[in-house]
Amino acid sequence: MTTTAGGAARHNALSIGEVARQTGLSVHTLRWFEREGLYLRPIPRAGQRRVFDSADVAWLLLCNRLRASGMPIAEIRRFAALVQAGPGNEAERLALLEAHEQEVRKRVTMLMECLDIIHGKVDVYRRHLAAGTADRLWAPPFADVGADAARQPTP
């Protein structure tokens, strides 16, 4: 248990280093979150040290996922402001999350289409390597290839 500057006792108190290890964020990034007002509450201090708790870690992990999934910082900032404002704006939070979910689903669909093409190409190369015909895969054309000039490269 740690006592904050305001005298409140904090259970599960975590140092900035512990939070960095748990979230994978650098200490510099954690301080940036504070400067940008992205935490759900002011981070209390015990002396000169920030005192985090498990709720702060959970929030940072959510922000990590939102960012990793392509949510712009401005949208994370907007979401944080809505949560900080408290009850009454849940429908707006939901709309923000649903819009992001839709964008992520579009990206996943596009990536799956790309993966299908890549998988097909991997299959072609495996078959050609196994058959000993890999030299026919996308052979670059040369001006003086002679008889090989008629050969069509297999994509």
C-alpha positions in Angstrom: 0.0 0.0 0.0 1.2 3.5 -0.9 0.1 6.9 0.3 -0.4 9.5 -2.4 0.4 13.2 -2.0 -3.2 13.8 -1.1 -2.9 11.3 1.7 -5.1 8.6 0.1 -4.0 5.0 0.5 -3.6 3.1 -2.8 -3.7 -0.6 -3.0 -2.1 -2.4 -6.0 0.2 0.6 -6.4 2.5 0.3 -9.4 5.5 2.3 -10.4 5.9 3.7 -13.9 8.6 1.1 -14.6 6.2 -1.7 -13.6 3.5 -0.3 -15.8 5.9 0.0 -18.7 6.8 -3.7 -18.3 3.1 -4.7 -18.0 2.0 -2.7 -21.1 5.0 -2.8 -23.3 5.0 1.0 -23.5 8.1 3.0 -22.7 8.3 5.2 -19.7 8.6 8.1 -22.1 5.3 7.1 -23.7 3.6 6.7 -20.3 4.6 10.3 -19.5 3.4 11.4 -22.9 0.0 9.9 -22.2 -0.1 12.0 -19.0 0.9 15.2 -20.8 -1.8 14.6 -23.4 -4.5 14.0 -20.8 -5.1 10.4 -22.1 -5.5 8.8 -18.7 -8.9 8.4 -17.3 -7.9 10.2 -14.1 -5.0 12.3 -12.9 -2.2 10.0 -12.0 -1.4 10.6 -8.3 2.0 10.8 -6.9 3.8 9.5 -3.8 6.5 12.1 -3.4 7.9 12.6 -6.9 6.8 9.2 -8.2 3.7 8.5 -10.2 1.5 5.8 -8.6 -0.5 3.7 -11.1 -3.0 0.9 -10.4 -4.4 -2.0 -12.3 -7.2 0.1 -13.8 -4.6 2.4 -15.4 -2.9 -0.7 -16.8 -6.2 -2.0 -18.2 -6.8 1.4 -19.8 -3.4 1.5 -21.4 -3.7 -2.0 -22.8 -7.0 -1.0 -24.4 -5.4 2.1 -25.9 -2.6 -0.1 -27.2 -5.1 -2.3 -28.9 -7.0 0.6 -30.3 -3.8 2.2 -31.7 -2.5 -1.2 -33.0 -5.7 -1.7 -34.8 -5.3 1.6 -36.6 -7.4 4.0 -34.5 -5.8 7.5 -34.9 -4.6 9.2 -31.7 -7.2 11.9 -32.2 -10.0 9.3 -31.9 -8.3 7.7 -28.9 -8.2 11.2 -27.4 -11.9 11.7 -28.2 -12.8 8.3 -26.6 -10.7 9.1 -23.5 -12.5 12.5 -23.2 -15.9 10.8 -23.4 -14.9 8.2 -20.7 -13.5 11.0 -18.5 -16.7 12.9 -18.8 -18.5 10.1 -17.1 -22.0 8.7 -17.5 -24.4 10.0 -20.1 -22.4 9.7 -23.3 -22.3 5.9 -23.7 -24.1 6.0 -27.0 -21.4 8.3 -28.4 -18.7 6.0 -27.1 -20.5 3.0 -28.7 -20.8 4.8 -32.0 -17.0 5.6 -32.0 -16.1 2.0 -31.2 -18.6 0.6 -33.8 -17.1 2.9 -36.5 -13.6 1.7 -35.6 -14.8 -1.9 -35.5 -16.2 -1.5 -39.0 -12.9 -0.1 -40.2 -10.9 -2.9 -38.6 -13.2 -5.5 -40.2 -12.7 -3.9 -43.6 -8.9 -4.0 -43.1 -9.1 -7.7 -42.0 -11.2 -8.6 -45.1 -8.7 -6.8 -47.4 -5.8 -8.6 -45.6 -7.5 -11.9 -45.9 -7.8 -11.3 -49.7 -4.1 -10.5 -49.8 -3.3 -13.6 -47.8 -5.3 -15.7 -50.3 -3.2 -14.4 -53.2 0.1 -14.8 -51.3 -0.9 -18.4 -50.3 -1.7 -19.2 -53.9 1.7 -17.8 -55.0 3.4 -19.9 -52.3 1.6 -23.0 -53.5 2.7 -22.3 -57.1 6.3 -21.9 -56.1 6.2 -25.1 -53.9 4.8 -27.1 -56.8 7.3 -25.8 -59.3 10.2 -26.4 -56.9 9.0 -29.9 -56.2 8.6 -30.6 -60.0 12.0 -29.0 -60.8 10.4 -26.3 -63.0 11.1 -23.3 -60.8 13.3 -21.8 -63.4 10.2 -21.0 -65.4 8.8 -18.7 -62.7 9.0 -15.1 -63.7 12.3 -15.4 -65.6 13.4 -11.9 -66.5 13.6 -11.3 -70.3 17.0 -10.7 -71.8 17.6 -9.2 -75.2 19.8 -12.1 -76.3 18.0 -15.1 -74.9 17.6 -16.7 -78.3 15.4 -19.8 -78.2 14.3 -19.0 -74.7 12.7 -15.7 -75.9 9.5 -17.6 -76.9 9.1 -19.0 -73.4 6.3 -17.3 -71.4 7.2 -16.8 -67.7 4.7 -18.2 -65.3 3.5 -15.6 -62.8 
